[in-house]
Amino acid sequence: MVKGVNLKSMLKDEETNHSVSVSLGDDISFLNLERLIRCGEHKQALDTILEWKNNDRPFSEEFAESLEQLSLLARLCLGDVTVQSLTHSGANTYEFISSLIQRSVQLGLLDLADELTGGNDTYHLCESIISLYTEGYVERAKSKLMQLNAALLTEAQPPFTRPAYIFGEILHDEGRFEEAAVIFERIAQQFPDMAKARFAASSCYLHTTMNRLMGRIELYRPGEEEQLRIEKYLNDISEALNIVHSTNWHTSWSPAQSRNLPPQPSKVIH
């Protein structure tokens, strides 16, 4: 399935004998078009899109919009169009630029995504952080999080709620559980129906308790009976962490997205 394109809605309805908008071959061709853009073959991508447009077979509006978006990204990469010209043309709506940022990150066009984000637009910066983290560019997302006011992340008010949650995940994975818990608790207070924020905070508290118990063993070297009791507590906490982790409160990445993760990701149990 091509991301952003619902092929089922484009296929022919044989009962009403509608025209076929996209075939399986077109689906594969679309993936090849994305590959061309990823690999920097922007001129070839544009030629392919032009060939598709000259095809007599009709496309759905959604599919046509996807082609136009890829065409614009390729032209931006070639310099045929500039980000500034998009602004001056009046196309610089939040949704329009946000969709281009998201698509640029998906295709690995990170420099273009940065240019589209701009230096002073907080909303687009938030969109950039979300897109980068979703695609596994954790370190790059973290560096952009550092451009935001720390108080805004702690308060986690819209439009900073999702970036704040991402920041909490990063802190959690770095072992900074108490800092992460503050953010997750704040989000849970603001959005009582957001169960995953409470599970995230629970993971932080369980990890904190586990670390304190392990520290107690190392520092005081308790007797055998007390150590056995502490180890039982640790086992109980470990089981609780497994239950919390099963709620999928933490972002997960596909195999392709995982290739964008830092070389040595955290070994912390979520």
PyRosetta script that sets phi, psi and omega in degrees:
from pyrosetta import init, pose_from_sequence

init()
pose = pose_from_sequence("MVKGVNLKSMLKDEETNHSVSVSLGDDISFLNLERLIRCGEHKQALDTILEWKNNDRPFSEEFAESLEQLSLLARLCLGDVTVQSLTHSGANTYEFISSLIQRSVQLGLLDLADELTGGNDTYHLCESIISLYTEGYVERAKSKLMQLNAALLTEAQPPFTRPAYIFGEILHDEGRFEEAAVIFERIAQQFPDMAKARFAASSCYLHTTMNRLMGRIELYRPGEEEQLRIEKYLNDISEALNIVHSTNWHTSWSPAQSRNLPPQPSKVIH")
pose.set_psi(1, 125.3)
pose.set_omega(1, 176.8)
pose.set_phi(2, -72.0)
pose.set_psi(2, 129.9)
pose.set_omega(2, -177.6)
pose.set_phi(3, -64.5)
pose.set_psi(3, 130.5)
pose.set_omega(3, 178.9)
pose.set_phi(4, 88.0)
pose.set_psi(4, -3.0)
pose.set_omega(4, -179.8)
pose.set_phi(5, -126.2)
pose.set_psi(5, 118.9)
pose.set_omega(5, 178.9)
pose.set_phi(6, -88.4)
pose.set_psi(6, 97.4)
pose.set_omega(6, -175.3)
pose.set_phi(7, -65.2)
pose.set_psi(7, -33.6)
pose.set_omega(7, -178.3)
pose.set_phi(8, -58.6)
pose.set_psi(8, -38.4)
pose.set_omega(8, -178.5)
pose.set_phi(9, -73.7)
pose.set_psi(9, -14.1)
pose.set_omega(9, -177.0)
pose.set_phi(10, -97.9)
pose.set_psi(10, -15.2)
pose.set_omega(10, -176.1)
pose.set_phi(11, -74.6)
pose.set_psi(11, 158.5)
pose.set_omega(11, -176.9)
pose.set_phi(12, -67.6)
pose.set_psi(12, 133.8)
pose.set_omega(12, 171.9)
pose.set_phi(13, -88.9)
pose.set_psi(13, 103.7)
pose.set_omega(13, -171.4)
pose.set_phi(14, -65.6)
pose.set_psi(14, -26.1)
pose.set_omega(14, -178.8)
pose.set_phi(15, -70.4)
pose.set_psi(15, -36.6)
pose.set_omega(15, -179.3)
pose.set_phi(16, -99.0)
pose.set_psi(16, -1.7)
pose.set_omega(16, 175.1)
pose.set_phi(17, 59.5)
pose.set_psi(17, 41.3)
pose.set_omega(17, 175.8)
pose.set_phi(18, -75.7)
pose.set_psi(18, 160.3)
pose.set_omega(18, 179.1)
pose.set_phi(19, -71.4)
pose.set_psi(19, 146.8)
pose.set_omega(19, 176.1)
pose.set_phi(20, -76.1)
pose.set_psi(20, 125.0)
pose.set_omega(20, -179.9)
pose.set_phi(21, -86.8)
pose.set_psi(21, -44.6)
pose.set_omega(21, -176.8)
pose.set_phi(22, -139.9)
pose.set_psi(22, 130.5)
pose.set_omega(22, 176.3)
pose.set_phi(23, -99.8)
pose.set_psi(23, 173.9)
pose.set_omega(23, 176.3)
pose.set_phi(24, -60.3)
pose.set_psi(24, -36.9)
pose.set_omega(24, 178.0)
pose.set_phi(25, -62.0)
pose.set_psi(25, -37.6)
pose.set_omega(25, 177.7)
pose.set_phi(26, -67.0)
pose.set_psi(26, -36.4)
pose.set_omega(26, 177.3)
pose.set_phi(27, -59.9)
pose.set_psi(27, -46.9)
pose.set_omega(27, 178.9)
pose.set_phi(28, -64.5)
pose.set_psi(28, -39.9)
pose.set_omega(28, 178.5)
pose.set_phi(29, -63.1)
pose.set_psi(29, -36.1)
pose.set_omega(29, 178.5)
pose.set_phi(30, -65.3)
pose.set_psi(30, -41.7)
pose.set_omega(30, 176.9)
pose.set_phi(31, -62.8)
pose.set_psi(31, -37.6)
pose.set_omega(31, 177.6)
pose.set_phi(32, -66.4)
pose.set_psi(32, -35.7)
pose.set_omega(32, 177.3)
pose.set_phi(33, -62.8)
pose.set_psi(33, -43.1)
pose.set_omega(33, 176.5)
pose.set_phi(34, -62.2)
pose.set_psi(34, -39.1)
pose.set_omega(34, 179.1)
pose.set_phi(35, -61.8)
pose.set_psi(35, -40.9)
pose.set_omega(35, 178.7)
pose.set_phi(36, -59.7)
pose.set_psi(36, -42.7)
pose.set_omega(36, -179.6)
pose.set_phi(37, -68.3)
pose.set_psi(37, -40.9)
pose.set_omega(37, 177.4)
pose.set_phi(38, -58.8)
pose.set_psi(38, -39.1)
pose.set_omega(38, -175.2)
pose.set_phi(39, -85.7)
pose.set_psi(39, 1.4)
pose.set_omega(39, 177.8)
pose.set_phi(40, 85.6)
pose.set_psi(40, 8.8)
pose.set_omega(40, 178.3)
pose.set_phi(41, -87.0)
pose.set_psi(41, 63.1)
pose.set_omega(41, -171.4)
pose.set_phi(42, -70.9)
pose.set_psi(42, -36.7)
pose.set_omega(42, 179.2)
pose.set_phi(43, -66.0)
pose.set_psi(43, -42.4)
pose.set_omega(43, 178.2)
pose.set_phi(44, -64.9)
pose.set_psi(44, -36.3)
pose.set_omega(44, 177.6)
pose.set_phi(45, -62.8)
pose.set_psi(45, -43.1)
pose.set_omega(45, 179.2)
pose.set_phi(46, -64.3)
pose.set_psi(46, -40.3)
pose.set_omega(46, 178.1)
pose.set_phi(47, -62.4)
pose.set_psi(47, -39.3)
pose.set_omega(47, 179.2)
pose.set_phi(48, -64.7)
pose.set_psi(48, -43.0)
pose.set_omega(48, 179.5)
pose.set_phi(49, -63.7)
pose.set_psi(49, -41.8)
pose.set_omega(49, 179.0)
pose.set_phi(50, -62.1)
pose.set_psi(50, -40.2)
pose.set_omega(50, 178.1)
pose.set_phi(51, -62.3)
pose.set_psi(51, -40.8)
pose.set_omega(51, 178.2)
pose.set_phi(52, -63.7)
pose.set_psi(52, -41.8)
pose.set_omega(52, -178.1)
pose.set_phi(53, -64.9)
pose.set_psi(53, -31.8)
pose.set_omega(53, -179.2)
pose.set_phi(54, -80.5)
pose.set_psi(54, -3.6)
pose.set_omega(54, 178.5)
pose.set_phi(55, -72.8)
pose.set_psi(55, 138.3)
pose.set_omega(55, -177.9)
pose.set_phi(56, -71.2)
pose.set_psi(56, -21.4)
pose.set_omega(56, -177.0)
pose.set_phi(57, -71.5)
pose.set_psi(57, 133.4)
pose.set_omega(57, -177.3)
pose.set_phi(58, -75.2)
pose.set_psi(58, 148.8)
pose.set_omega(58, 174.1)
pose.set_phi(59, -113.1)
pose.set_psi(59, 156.1)
pose.set_omega(59, 175.1)
pose.set_phi(60, -69.3)
pose.set_psi(60, 161.4)
pose.set_omega(60, -179.9)
pose.set_phi(61, -62.2)
pose.set_psi(61, -39.3)
pose.set_omega(61, -178.9)
pose.set_phi(62, -64.3)
pose.set_psi(62, -43.7)
pose.set_omega(62, -179.7)
pose.set_phi(63, -66.5)
pose.set_psi(63, -40.6)
pose.set_omega(63, 178.9)
pose.set_phi(64, -62.3)
pose.set_psi(64, -38.8)
pose.set_omega(64, 178.3)
pose.set_phi(65, -65.0)
pose.set_psi(65, -37.4)
pose.set_omega(65, 178.2)
pose.set_phi(66, -64.3)
pose.set_psi(66, -40.6)
pose.set_omega(66, 177.5)
pose.set_phi(67, -63.7)
pose.set_psi(67, -42.5)
pose.set_omega(67, 179.9)
pose.set_phi(68, -63.0)
pose.set_psi(68, -38.1)
pose.set_omega(68, 179.5)
pose.set_phi(69, -65.1)
pose.set_psi(69, -45.3)
pose.set_omega(69, 178.7)
pose.set_phi(70, -65.0)
pose.set_psi(70, -37.3)
pose.set_omega(70, 178.1)
pose.set_phi(71, -61.9)
pose.set_psi(71, -44.1)
pose.set_omega(71, -179.9)
pose.set_phi(72, -65.0)
pose.set_psi(72, -41.0)
pose.set_omega(72, 178.7)
pose.set_phi(73, -63.1)
pose.set_psi(73, -41.4)
pose.set_omega(73, 178.6)
pose.set_phi(74, -63.8)
pose.set_psi(74, -42.0)
pose.set_omega(74, 179.2)
pose.set_phi(75, -66.5)
pose.set_psi(75, -36.3)
pose.set_omega(75, 175.7)
pose.set_phi(76, -63.4)
pose.set_psi(76, -41.5)
pose.set_omega(76, 179.4)
pose.set_phi(77, -65.6)
pose.set_psi(77, -35.6)
pose.set_omega(77, -180.0)
pose.set_phi(78, -79.1)
pose.set_psi(78, -14.4)
pose.set_omega(78, -178.1)
pose.set_phi(79, 86.9)
pose.set_psi(79, 6.0)
pose.set_omega(79, 177.2)
pose.set_phi(80, -68.8)
pose.set_psi(80, -26.4)
pose.set_omega(80, 177.7)
pose.set_phi(81, -132.0)
pose.set_psi(81, 146.2)
pose.set_omega(81, 177.5)
pose.set_phi(82, -114.4)
pose.set_psi(82, 157.5)
pose.set_omega(82, 177.0)
pose.set_phi(83, -61.2)
pose.set_psi(83, -37.4)
pose.set_omega(83, 179.6)
pose.set_phi(84, -62.3)
pose.set_psi(84, -37.6)
pose.set_omega(84, -179.8)
pose.set_phi(85, -67.1)
pose.set_psi(85, -31.4)
pose.set_omega(85, 176.2)
pose.set_phi(86, -64.3)
pose.set_psi(86, -40.6)
pose.set_omega(86, 179.2)
pose.set_phi(87, -64.1)
pose.set_psi(87, -45.5)
pose.set_omega(87, -177.0)
pose.set_phi(88, -70.0)
pose.set_psi(88, -24.6)
pose.set_omega(88, -178.7)
pose.set_phi(89, -80.0)
pose.set_psi(89, -5.7)
pose.set_omega(89, -179.7)
pose.set_phi(90, 86.6)
pose.set_psi(90, 6.5)
pose.set_omega(90, -178.4)
pose.set_phi(91, -86.0)
pose.set_psi(91, 0.3)
pose.set_omega(91, -173.2)
pose.set_phi(92, -82.1)
pose.set_psi(92, 55.3)
pose.set_omega(92, 172.1)
pose.set_phi(93, -81.2)
pose.set_psi(93, 158.1)
pose.set_omega(93, -178.9)
pose.set_phi(94, -59.0)
pose.set_psi(94, -46.6)
pose.set_omega(94, -176.9)
pose.set_phi(95, -65.2)
pose.set_psi(95, -39.7)
pose.set_omega(95, -177.4)
pose.set_phi(96, -65.8)
pose.set_psi(96, -52.3)
pose.set_omega(96, -179.0)
pose.set_phi(97, -66.8)
pose.set_psi(97, -37.9)
pose.set_omega(97, 179.2)
pose.set_phi(98, -60.7)
pose.set_psi(98, -41.7)
pose.set_omega(98, 179.6)
pose.set_phi(99, -66.0)
pose.set_psi(99, -35.2)
pose.set_omega(99, 177.6)
pose.set_phi(100, -68.9)
pose.set_psi(100, -38.8)
pose.set_omega(100, 177.2)
pose.set_phi(101, -62.1)
pose.set_psi(101, -47.8)
pose.set_omega(101, -179.1)
pose.set_phi(102, -60.1)
pose.set_psi(102, -45.3)
pose.set_omega(102, -178.7)
pose.set_phi(103, -68.0)
pose.set_psi(103, -37.8)
pose.set_omega(103, 178.8)
pose.set_phi(104, -61.1)
pose.set_psi(104, -44.0)
pose.set_omega(104, 179.6)
pose.set_phi(105, -65.4)
pose.set_psi(105, -41.9)
pose.set_omega(105, 178.9)
pose.set_phi(106, -58.8)
pose.set_psi(106, -35.2)
pose.set_omega(106, -178.3)
pose.set_phi(107, -91.3)
pose.set_psi(107, 4.2)
pose.set_omega(107, 178.2)
pose.set_phi(108, 77.8)
pose.set_psi(108, 14.8)
pose.set_omega(108, 178.9)
pose.set_phi(109, -89.0)
pose.set_psi(109, 67.9)
pose.set_omega(109, -170.6)
pose.set_phi(110, -69.6)
pose.set_psi(110, -37.1)
pose.set_omega(110, 178.4)
pose.set_phi(111, -65.2)
pose.set_psi(111, -39.8)
pose.set_omega(111, 177.3)
pose.set_phi(112, -65.9)
pose.set_psi(112, -39.6)
pose.set_omega(112, 177.4)
pose.set_phi(113, -60.3)
pose.set_psi(113, -40.3)
pose.set_omega(113, 177.7)
pose.set_phi(114, -63.0)
pose.set_psi(114, -41.9)
pose.set_omega(114, -179.5)
pose.set_phi(115, -65.5)
pose.set_psi(115, -39.8)
pose.set_omega(115, 178.6)
pose.set_phi(116, -68.0)
pose.set_psi(116, -33.0)
pose.set_omega(116, -179.8)
pose.set_phi(117, -65.1)
pose.set_psi(117, -38.7)
pose.set_omega(117, -179.2)
pose.set_phi(118, 76.1)
pose.set_psi(118, 174.7)
pose.set_omega(118, -175.1)
pose.set_phi(119, -94.6)
pose.set_psi(119, -24.0)
pose.set_omega(119, -170.4)
pose.set_phi(120, -121.8)
pose.set_psi(120, -1.2)
pose.set_omega(120, -176.5)
pose.set_phi(121, -89.6)
pose.set_psi(121, 106.1)
pose.set_omega(121, -176.3)
pose.set_phi(122, -63.8)
pose.set_psi(122, -40.0)
pose.set_omega(122, -177.6)
pose.set_phi(123, -63.7)
pose.set_psi(123, -44.4)
pose.set_omega(123, 179.6)
pose.set_phi(124, -71.4)
pose.set_psi(124, -29.5)
pose.set_omega(124, 174.8)
pose.set_phi(125, -64.5)
pose.set_psi(125, -41.6)
pose.set_omega(125, 176.7)
pose.set_phi(126, -62.0)
pose.set_psi(126, -42.7)
pose.set_omega(126, 178.5)
pose.set_phi(127, -62.8)
pose.set_psi(127, -39.0)
pose.set_omega(127, 178.5)
pose.set_phi(128, -63.5)
pose.set_psi(128, -43.9)
pose.set_omega(128, 179.1)
pose.set_phi(129, -60.3)
pose.set_psi(129, -46.8)
pose.set_omega(129, -179.2)
pose.set_phi(130, -62.2)
pose.set_psi(130, -45.7)
pose.set_omega(130, -177.7)
pose.set_phi(131, -65.1)
pose.set_psi(131, -44.5)
pose.set_omega(131, -179.4)
pose.set_phi(132, -62.6)
pose.set_psi(132, -46.3)
pose.set_omega(132, -177.8)
pose.set_phi(133, -66.2)
pose.set_psi(133, -41.1)
pose.set_omega(133, 179.7)
pose.set_phi(134, -60.0)
pose.set_psi(134, -34.7)
pose.set_omega(134, -179.1)
pose.set_phi(135, -90.0)
pose.set_psi(135, 5.6)
pose.set_omega(135, 175.0)
pose.set_phi(136, 93.0)
pose.set_psi(136, 2.4)
pose.set_omega(136, 178.9)
pose.set_phi(137, -84.1)
pose.set_psi(137, 68.8)
pose.set_omega(137, -171.3)
pose.set_phi(138, -64.5)
pose.set_psi(138, -47.9)
pose.set_omega(138, -177.3)
pose.set_phi(139, -64.4)
pose.set_psi(139, -38.4)
pose.set_omega(139, 179.4)
pose.set_phi(140, -68.5)
pose.set_psi(140, -39.2)
pose.set_omega(140, 177.0)
pose.set_phi(141, -64.2)
pose.set_psi(141, -40.2)
pose.set_omega(141, -179.8)
pose.set_phi(142, -62.8)
pose.set_psi(142, -41.7)
pose.set_omega(142, -179.5)
pose.set_phi(143, -63.3)
pose.set_psi(143, -33.2)
pose.set_omega(143, 178.1)
pose.set_phi(144, -77.5)
pose.set_psi(144, -31.9)
pose.set_omega(144, 174.4)
pose.set_phi(145, -59.4)
pose.set_psi(145, -34.6)
pose.set_omega(145, -179.4)
pose.set_phi(146, -67.8)
pose.set_psi(146, -14.7)
pose.set_omega(146, 177.2)
pose.set_phi(147, -80.0)
pose.set_psi(147, -14.4)
pose.set_omega(147, 179.5)
pose.set_phi(148, -89.9)
pose.set_psi(148, 153.3)
pose.set_omega(148, 176.9)
pose.set_phi(149, -65.3)
pose.set_psi(149, 129.1)
pose.set_omega(149, -177.6)
pose.set_phi(150, -58.1)
pose.set_psi(150, -35.2)
pose.set_omega(150, 179.8)
pose.set_phi(151, -64.5)
pose.set_psi(151, -34.8)
pose.set_omega(151, 179.0)
pose.set_phi(152, -66.1)
pose.set_psi(152, -36.5)
pose.set_omega(152, 178.6)
pose.set_phi(153, -71.1)
pose.set_psi(153, -37.6)
pose.set_omega(153, 179.4)
pose.set_phi(154, -68.1)
pose.set_psi(154, -39.8)
pose.set_omega(154, 179.0)
pose.set_phi(155, -71.4)
pose.set_psi(155, -33.0)
pose.set_omega(155, 174.4)
pose.set_phi(156, 59.3)
pose.set_psi(156, 31.4)
pose.set_omega(156, 176.0)
pose.set_phi(157, -78.0)
pose.set_psi(157, 150.8)
pose.set_omega(157, 175.0)
pose.set_phi(158, -57.2)
pose.set_psi(158, 140.1)
pose.set_omega(158, 7.2)
pose.set_phi(159, -91.2)
pose.set_psi(159, 17.9)
pose.set_omega(159, -175.2)
pose.set_phi(160, -94.4)
pose.set_psi(160, 3.3)
pose.set_omega(160, -175.7)
pose.set_phi(161, -61.3)
pose.set_psi(161, -52.7)
pose.set_omega(161, -178.9)
pose.set_phi(162, -65.4)
pose.set_psi(162, -46.6)
pose.set_omega(162, 174.9)
pose.set_phi(163, -58.3)
pose.set_psi(163, -36.5)
pose.set_omega(163, 178.6)
pose.set_phi(164, -64.6)
pose.set_psi(164, -42.1)
pose.set_omega(164, 178.1)
pose.set_phi(165, -61.9)
pose.set_psi(165, -41.9)
pose.set_omega(165, 177.2)
pose.set_phi(166, -61.1)
pose.set_psi(166, -42.6)
pose.set_omega(166, 178.5)
pose.set_phi(167, -61.8)
pose.set_psi(167, -39.7)
pose.set_omega(167, 177.0)
pose.set_phi(168, -61.3)
pose.set_psi(168, -41.3)
pose.set_omega(168, 177.7)
pose.set_phi(169, -62.1)
pose.set_psi(169, -43.3)
pose.set_omega(169, -179.5)
pose.set_phi(170, -63.9)
pose.set_psi(170, -44.6)
pose.set_omega(170, 177.9)
pose.set_phi(171, -60.8)
pose.set_psi(171, -42.6)
pose.set_omega(171, 178.7)
pose.set_phi(172, -58.5)
pose.set_psi(172, -46.3)
pose.set_omega(172, -177.1)
pose.set_phi(173, -71.1)
pose.set_psi(173, -18.8)
pose.set_omega(173, 175.5)
pose.set_phi(174, -89.3)
pose.set_psi(174, 0.1)
pose.set_omega(174, -179.9)
pose.set_phi(175, 83.0)
pose.set_psi(175, 12.4)
pose.set_omega(175, 179.6)
pose.set_phi(176, -95.4)
pose.set_psi(176, 65.3)
pose.set_omega(176, -168.4)
pose.set_phi(177, -66.9)
pose.set_psi(177, -38.5)
pose.set_omega(177, -178.0)
pose.set_phi(178, -66.9)
pose.set_psi(178, -39.3)
pose.set_omega(178, 177.6)
pose.set_phi(179, -65.7)
pose.set_psi(179, -42.4)
pose.set_omega(179, -180.0)
pose.set_phi(180, -64.3)
pose.set_psi(180, -39.6)
pose.set_omega(180, -177.6)
pose.set_phi(181, -60.5)
pose.set_psi(181, -37.6)
pose.set_omega(181, 179.3)
pose.set_phi(182, -59.1)
pose.set_psi(182, -43.7)
pose.set_omega(182, -178.8)
pose.set_phi(183, -67.8)
pose.set_psi(183, -46.6)
pose.set_omega(183, -178.2)
pose.set_phi(184, -64.5)
pose.set_psi(184, -38.4)
pose.set_omega(184, 178.3)
pose.set_phi(185, -64.8)
pose.set_psi(185, -40.4)
pose.set_omega(185, 179.6)
pose.set_phi(186, -62.7)
pose.set_psi(186, -43.4)
pose.set_omega(186, 178.9)
pose.set_phi(187, -64.7)
pose.set_psi(187, -41.4)
pose.set_omega(187, -179.9)
pose.set_phi(188, -63.4)
pose.set_psi(188, -35.8)
pose.set_omega(188, 178.2)
pose.set_phi(189, -67.1)
pose.set_psi(189, -40.4)
pose.set_omega(189, -178.1)
pose.set_phi(190, -75.2)
pose.set_psi(190, -32.6)
pose.set_omega(190, -177.3)
pose.set_phi(191, -128.2)
pose.set_psi(191, 81.3)
pose.set_omega(191, -175.8)
pose.set_phi(192, -56.9)
pose.set_psi(192, -26.8)
pose.set_omega(192, -179.1)
pose.set_phi(193, -83.0)
pose.set_psi(193, -4.3)
pose.set_omega(193, -178.8)
pose.set_phi(194, -86.3)
pose.set_psi(194, 81.5)
pose.set_omega(194, -173.6)
pose.set_phi(195, -61.4)
pose.set_psi(195, -33.2)
pose.set_omega(195, -175.0)
pose.set_phi(196, -65.0)
pose.set_psi(196, -26.2)
pose.set_omega(196, 177.2)
pose.set_phi(197, -67.2)
pose.set_psi(197, -36.5)
pose.set_omega(197, 178.1)
pose.set_phi(198, -70.7)
pose.set_psi(198, -38.8)
pose.set_omega(198, 176.1)
pose.set_phi(199, -64.4)
pose.set_psi(199, -38.4)
pose.set_omega(199, 178.7)
pose.set_phi(200, -62.8)
pose.set_psi(200, -43.8)
pose.set_omega(200, 178.1)
pose.set_phi(201, -63.9)
pose.set_psi(201, -39.5)
pose.set_omega(201, 179.1)
pose.set_phi(202, -61.1)
pose.set_psi(202, -40.9)
pose.set_omega(202, 177.6)
pose.set_phi(203, -60.5)
pose.set_psi(203, -41.4)
pose.set_omega(203, 178.5)
pose.set_phi(204, -61.1)
pose.set_psi(204, -45.7)
pose.set_omega(204, -177.9)
pose.set_phi(205, -66.9)
pose.set_psi(205, -39.6)
pose.set_omega(205, 179.4)
pose.set_phi(206, -65.3)
pose.set_psi(206, -42.4)
pose.set_omega(206, 177.6)
pose.set_phi(207, -63.8)
pose.set_psi(207, -40.3)
pose.set_omega(207, 179.1)
pose.set_phi(208, -61.7)
pose.set_psi(208, -45.8)
pose.set_omega(208, 178.9)
pose.set_phi(209, -62.7)
pose.set_psi(209, -42.9)
pose.set_omega(209, 178.6)
pose.set_phi(210, -60.3)
pose.set_psi(210, -44.6)
pose.set_omega(210, -179.6)
pose.set_phi(211, -62.7)
pose.set_psi(211, -38.0)
pose.set_omega(211, 179.8)
pose.set_phi(212, -67.3)
pose.set_psi(212, -40.1)
pose.set_omega(212, 178.6)
pose.set_phi(213, -66.4)
pose.set_psi(213, -41.9)
pose.set_omega(213, 178.0)
pose.set_phi(214, -65.8)
pose.set_psi(214, -37.2)
pose.set_omega(214, 176.5)
pose.set_phi(215, -64.7)
pose.set_psi(215, -35.8)
pose.set_omega(215, 178.7)
pose.set_phi(216, -64.2)
pose.set_psi(216, -40.8)
pose.set_omega(216, 178.2)
pose.set_phi(217, -62.6)
pose.set_psi(217, -44.5)
pose.set_omega(217, -177.8)
pose.set_phi(218, -69.0)
pose.set_psi(218, -36.9)
pose.set_omega(218, -174.3)
pose.set_phi(219, -81.6)
pose.set_psi(219, -45.8)
pose.set_omega(219, -172.8)
pose.set_phi(220, -99.6)
pose.set_psi(220, -14.0)
pose.set_omega(220, -178.6)
pose.set_phi(221, 44.7)
pose.set_psi(221, 66.9)
pose.set_omega(221, -175.8)
pose.set_phi(222, -65.0)
pose.set_psi(222, 164.0)
pose.set_omega(222, 178.4)
pose.set_phi(223, -67.1)
pose.set_psi(223, 173.6)
pose.set_omega(223, -174.0)
pose.set_phi(224, -59.8)
pose.set_psi(224, -42.6)
pose.set_omega(224, -177.5)
pose.set_phi(225, -64.7)
pose.set_psi(225, -45.9)
pose.set_omega(225, -179.9)
pose.set_phi(226, -67.8)
pose.set_psi(226, -36.6)
pose.set_omega(226, 179.7)
pose.set_phi(227, -64.8)
pose.set_psi(227, -39.3)
pose.set_omega(227, 176.9)
pose.set_phi(228, -62.7)
pose.set_psi(228, -38.1)
pose.set_omega(228, 179.3)
pose.set_phi(229, -66.3)
pose.set_psi(229, -42.3)
pose.set_omega(229, 178.8)
pose.set_phi(230, -64.7)
pose.set_psi(230, -40.8)
pose.set_omega(230, 179.2)
pose.set_phi(231, -63.6)
pose.set_psi(231, -34.4)
pose.set_omega(231, 175.7)
pose.set_phi(232, -64.6)
pose.set_psi(232, -42.2)
pose.set_omega(232, 177.1)
pose.set_phi(233, -60.6)
pose.set_psi(233, -42.6)
pose.set_omega(233, -179.6)
pose.set_phi(234, -62.6)
pose.set_psi(234, -40.1)
pose.set_omega(234, 177.8)
pose.set_phi(235, -64.8)
pose.set_psi(235, -41.0)
pose.set_omega(235, 178.4)
pose.set_phi(236, -63.0)
pose.set_psi(236, -41.4)
pose.set_omega(236, 179.4)
pose.set_phi(237, -64.9)
pose.set_psi(237, -41.1)
pose.set_omega(237, 179.6)
pose.set_phi(238, -61.4)
pose.set_psi(238, -41.4)
pose.set_omega(238, 177.5)
pose.set_phi(239, -65.3)
pose.set_psi(239, -39.8)
pose.set_omega(239, 178.3)
pose.set_phi(240, -64.3)
pose.set_psi(240, -39.1)
pose.set_omega(240, 178.5)
pose.set_phi(241, -63.2)
pose.set_psi(241, -38.9)
pose.set_omega(241, 178.1)
pose.set_phi(242, -62.7)
pose.set_psi(242, -38.7)
pose.set_omega(242, 178.0)
pose.set_phi(243, -65.7)
pose.set_psi(243, -46.1)
pose.set_omega(243, 179.4)
pose.set_phi(244, -61.6)
pose.set_psi(244, -42.6)
pose.set_omega(244, -179.1)
pose.set_phi(245, -62.6)
pose.set_psi(245, -32.2)
pose.set_omega(245, -178.3)
pose.set_phi(246, -67.8)
pose.set_psi(246, -12.4)
pose.set_omega(246, 178.6)
pose.set_phi(247, -79.3)
pose.set_psi(247, -7.2)
pose.set_omega(247, 179.1)
pose.set_phi(248, 60.8)
pose.set_psi(248, 39.6)
pose.set_omega(248, 178.7)
pose.set_phi(249, -70.9)
pose.set_psi(249, -23.9)
pose.set_omega(249, -175.7)
pose.set_phi(250, -94.7)
pose.set_psi(250, 144.9)
pose.set_omega(250, 176.4)
pose.set_phi(251, -58.3)
pose.set_psi(251, 137.1)
pose.set_omega(251, 173.8)
pose.set_phi(252, -119.2)
pose.set_psi(252, 155.7)
pose.set_omega(252, -175.7)
pose.set_phi(253, -123.6)
pose.set_psi(253, 145.8)
pose.set_omega(253, 176.6)
pose.set_phi(254, -70.7)
pose.set_psi(254, 165.8)
pose.set_omega(254, 177.5)
pose.set_phi(255, -54.5)
pose.set_psi(255, -40.6)
pose.set_omega(255, 179.4)
pose.set_phi(256, -66.0)
pose.set_psi(256, -43.5)
pose.set_omega(256, 179.6)
pose.set_phi(257, -68.2)
pose.set_psi(257, -31.5)
pose.set_omega(257, -178.7)
pose.set_phi(258, -63.1)
pose.set_psi(258, -24.4)
pose.set_omega(258, 178.1)
pose.set_phi(259, -67.2)
pose.set_psi(259, -17.5)
pose.set_omega(259, 178.9)
pose.set_phi(260, -89.7)
pose.set_psi(260, -7.5)
pose.set_omega(260, -178.9)
pose.set_phi(261, -68.6)
pose.set_psi(261, 160.3)
pose.set_omega(261, 177.4)
pose.set_phi(262, -56.5)
pose.set_psi(262, 150.6)
pose.set_omega(262, -177.1)
pose.set_phi(263, -54.8)
pose.set_psi(263, -36.1)
pose.set_omega(263, -178.7)
pose.set_phi(264, -124.4)
pose.set_psi(264, 79.3)
pose.set_omega(264, -179.7)
pose.set_phi(265, -64.1)
pose.set_psi(265, 157.8)
pose.set_omega(265, -178.7)
pose.set_phi(266, -59.1)
pose.set_psi(266, 141.8)
pose.set_omega(266, 176.9)
pose.set_phi(267, -93.7)
pose.set_psi(267, 6.2)
pose.set_omega(267, -177.5)
pose.set_phi(268, -63.8)
pose.set_psi(268, 137.3)
pose.set_omega(268, 174.6)
pose.set_phi(269, -76.0)
pose.set_psi(269, 128.8)
pose.set_omega(269, -178.8)
pose.set_phi(270, -75.3)
pose.dump_pdb("model.pdb")
